[in-house]
Amino acid sequence: MKRILVPIDFSEDSVFAVDVAIMLANFIQADLRLMHVRTGRRYHPQFAQNNPQLMLTDVDTSFMEYLINRAKEKYKVQNGELDFKIREGNVVREISNQAHYDDTNLIVVGTHGVSGFEDRWVGSNAYRLVANAPCPVLTVRSEMKMKKDQKVLMVIDSDKVSRRIVPQVAGFAKLLNAKVLIAGVNTKSKWLIPGRINSYVHQVERFLRKNTDLEFDVMFLEKSKNARDLLEYAHQQNVTFIALPVRKTINPFESLFYPYANELLNLSDLPVLVVPERE
């Protein structure tokens, strides 16, 4: 059975990530595991304010048990497993290790962006987490609204990594019965052969037609100068998820992300699916 992992730091965003993960788990019939990494800091979650017993105990195990009981009300997977783990150590390493040990299919993590919660460990480590996770990571934020009709934006440019993640993005879209928007990004590089982007986009089209029954649209746009441009375009097209690749490379001088990916993780009010691509 598939498994979804949700890192918890007891912030509103991580609690929202639990709700999103439950929705996805119910849809794809997946096991669900919550996890917390102890860092030595004390947390006073908002949900504890109306729960005197939590305020009295003030321990992470009580908080996690509360979230598990809360999740059980919405988790509807027959014979599914819903539990939690508490680990100690480096946040990114422990989450990545847990995902690896569990053979996790998806990590759903709440991020805080630039909203002033730098003390919360998920928000401050989101970039490093998605760069090191062994599986796709879906980043969400509490102010996001999950829509009924899903559309996944998949950007195709001159970098081959943007095409290598197509099967995984297509699989994610299929699970959600989502429409795919293939966005061919035209660069003005003098080194790029004219028509090359069109050819790459047609490759993706052929793959989707041959291997899936997904509905998709194709559009071409000039290269976005920054994350705000891409986000604005996503909103114009009523996109609900943005898919980005992250390259797993042994070359320390090679950028893991598109240049503006970290900025997009901080700014996006849409869920971002980050898919690892290995050499």
Secondary structure, DSSP 8 states (H G I E B T S, - for coil): --EEEEE--SSHHHHHHHHHHHHHHHHHT-EEEEEEEE-S-----GGGTT-HHHHHH--HHHHHHHHHHHHHTT---TT--EEEEEEES-HHHHHHHHHHHTT-SEEEEE--TTSS-TTSHHHHHHHHHHHH-SS-EEEE-TT----SS-EEEEEE-SSTHHHHTHHHHHHHHHHTT-EEEEEEEE---TTS-TTHHHHHHHHHHHHHHHH----EEEEEEE--SSHHHHHHHHHHTT-SEEEEEEEE-S-TTS-SS-TTHHHHHHH-SS-EEEEEEE-
